[in-house]
Amino acid sequence: MDDPNCDAEALQRTYANFRYVNAVVSGLRHTYRRDIRPRLSAGAETSLLDIGSGGGDVARSLARWAARDGLRLTVTAIDPDARAHAYAAGQPPLPGLEFRRALSSDLVAAGERFDIVLSNHVLHHLGGAELGALLVDSERLSRGLALHGDIERSPLAYLGFGLGTWPFFRRSFIRADGLTSIRRSFTWRELAAVAPPGWAVRREVPYRLILRWQAPAIAEPRRAEGRRAHA
Ligand SMILES: C[S@@+](CC[C@H](N)C(=O)[O-])C[C@H]1O[C@@H](n2cnc3c(N)ncnc32)[C@H](O)[C@@H]1O
């Protein structure tokens, strides 16, 4: 699907099928419950950026779950790929959800900030310098939390995905690209070795890695109080 000349119908089916694959392998519901929902409120708006949104199902699920929970969340989903953007933006609209054709660096250049920044299945697409740039962008774009989720490479993940998808997705790139993605993805040790200071790698089931960064807490006021107390 990365080939600009790939079959257009198979590509559309691939975007449409991402939601089924992500429902099984992305762990997104768990990430929403544990990391995102506790930061949302019914009163104040929280903003979230999905980097590399592809077919848009991750952004759509998050917007839908927050609305169902009565919590206010605006979701901006970006992808520089014109075909991905056209597919995602062409789906039925949801309140608070916006798709934009952009790179994370475009938003940094425009000075945009979000409470939460995340991506799903983007890391394994990137070379070393691109990965570093994405993480720098994430820190600049996030006021609070950044989470990059991806597959963890392992022979069992490869075998399981190969067998599990074998009867399905025949007329899309899901199976072939998924297997390539697993071969390209990181192990825990590899991702931990390239994670910059401030980033931590968490391992999750099934064969998931979450690269996590949290904005440093501002501790100055407490220190000032302490100095006053000793004055
Ligand atoms: C495999 S797709 C992931 C799609 C989607 N997140 C999902 O889980 O189905 C990876 C996408 O990341 C996008 N991408 C890569 N680097 C990016 C960046 N710096 N900013 C925005 N999008 C990026 C690519 O254009 C591609 O569409």
The ligand as a Gaussian input file, in Angstrom:
#p B3LYP/6-31G(d) Opt

LIG

0 1
 C        0.435000       1.881000       8.504000
 S       -0.173000       3.470000       8.458000
 C       -1.003000       3.467000      10.043000
 C       -2.441000       3.820000       9.882000
 C       -3.274000       3.890000      11.143000
 N       -2.631000       4.614000      12.203000
 C       -3.721000       2.536000      11.614000
 O       -3.403000       2.153000      12.735000
 O       -4.399000       1.835000      10.868000
 C        1.162000       4.634000       8.789000
 C        0.841000       6.057000       8.337000
 O        1.746000       6.967000       8.982000
 C        1.872000       8.093000       8.129000
 N        3.032000       8.891000       8.634000
 C        4.320000       8.533000       8.696000
 N        5.067000       9.526000       9.249000
 C        4.227000      10.545000       9.581000
 C        4.379000      11.857000      10.178000
 N        5.566000      12.327000      10.567000
 N        3.275000      12.624000      10.344000
 C        2.063000      12.164000       9.974000
 N        1.858000      10.947000       9.406000
 C        2.925000      10.140000       9.201000
 C        1.980000       7.470000       6.738000
 O        1.603000       8.368000       5.721000
 C        1.008000       6.268000       6.848000
 O       -0.247000       6.534000       6.277000

